[in-house]
Amino acid sequence: MLQGDVTKPPLVRDAFEQMDEAGFLTQAAYLLVLGSQLRGEAPGHARLAEILPEEDLSDLGVPPLSPVTGRIDSERVRRSLANRFGTSVAATIPAGEDVTWRSEIFAELAKDHFRDPTSATASNLMEACLRHPHELVSVAAAAAYHDRSSEPDELTTILEWGTRSVDLLIRQLAATALAQVTPDHTRLSDFTKSAGKAAGATGALSHTAMLVHGTWALGATWWQPNGDFHSYLLQNLRPDLYRNNDRFAWSGGYSANARSLGADDLLSWVNSHNEQGLDLFTHSHGGGGAMQASNKGMKIGELVLLSCPVHVPKYQPDFNQVKKVVSIRVRLDLVILADRGGQRFNHPKIQENVLPIWFDHSATHKPDVWKNSTYKIPAML
Amino acid sequence: MIAMMWVFRAISLIVCAAVWRITRLRVLGRLIVNSLGSRNENLRTIAGISLARAGRMAEPLLEEALRKSENLPIVLTILADIGDKRAESEIRRFSRHEDPQVAEAAKQALRVLAMQR
């Protein structure tokens, strides 16, 4: 999460050797400057000198660069990078996956560029930065490169991922860039809706999401209002998360009876609170209860299954009642192993996401795991 | 390394539960019951699943934990999961417990148990 204010940014030529917050912010800023320089002035838009104030460019040590017309052959750029840096250069950009390059590659390409600031060295740097380990830099590269790359669709995907970032700055940057390059993109209307939800959350009535605990967790604090995971979701992702004291809870029992009763209670709770169509964040067998509730007629918006043991067909949602199902889990979950449940859903309507974390059943409700930008969990929703 | 210790404990717990089911050695069962009080959610959950899966074989150990007031909320929940109606009066005793978490767990347990009818 980007937190501090940068009062004295490094020179752009030094920023690419810095792997800290000030370095990443300056790298991102420079990539956006590069994009503006390569686009040049366009009729109907602000003049370049207005977009890029001379004194700011001077303080950052930004070298002059002539605009280019037409699009840069991204495939050729990628081939030349692959020839130079070897097989670590992915042929495509698998958005959402953790494709990271060694930091020395960015530093080396930046050195090339500042030694010889041309559109060729700029495009090498931008193409490489699409795979930068820090989401802000990769989103900035996609925003900057979009108008000049021969593969803009790939970059649109990166921007779309960026709109789901846990970090507000990255979300805003990605959404602004997406609005510039593809104003009709469907994600923008989703984004507007969620912004509307956030705005409405100051009122007491607007709730569109709720947390449901799993087995033996009735007395646990993480899922309750003011608990760590509840607070994380509320403050960072879902300002509309249900936070009143009469939140839903169930016994957390392990038996089929306990879950069935939990499903009945969830349905009653939703009806009595007039909250049909809630998005549900469920952990462990809390997901099984929510699935059962959908089978009993409860409508769910997005059903997020965190570390949910797979017991199909016993626990499977009624897909007519649920808009979207996303599963997030770790590898070889030991609790699921003890439960003798399946470790993966294999249904085309369930988006399965496996984190590069092993064994820990609780990991999926830990705020630190959600905040970790390499896992990109918010983008999975 | 210390952070990963729970993984070894979890694997040991799974093995311990399997051996307990075969040998019925009470000492192993007690080890599992004690793990219900672990600070690690993974260990607590694995212990709970092992006891619930053992069914009536786990009841004497769980009743012993009730008498000692150990890990009451989770013990009450597991007793209801096992579904033995004979535990009802014992569970009911806790539904007015001074600790609201224990009282809530007992009330929920009674509801689950009532579904056995």
Interface residues (C-beta under 8 A of the other chain):
Chain A: T215 W216 A217 L218 G219 A220 W250 S251 G252 G253 Y254 S255 N257 A258 S260 L261 S284 L334 V335 L337 A338 D339 W358 F359 D360 H361 S362
Chain B: V7 A10 I11 I14 A17 N40 E41 N42 R44 T45 I46 G48 I49 S50 A52 P73 I74 T77 I78 A80 D81 I82 G83 Q101 E104 A105 Q108 A109 R111 V112 M115 Q116
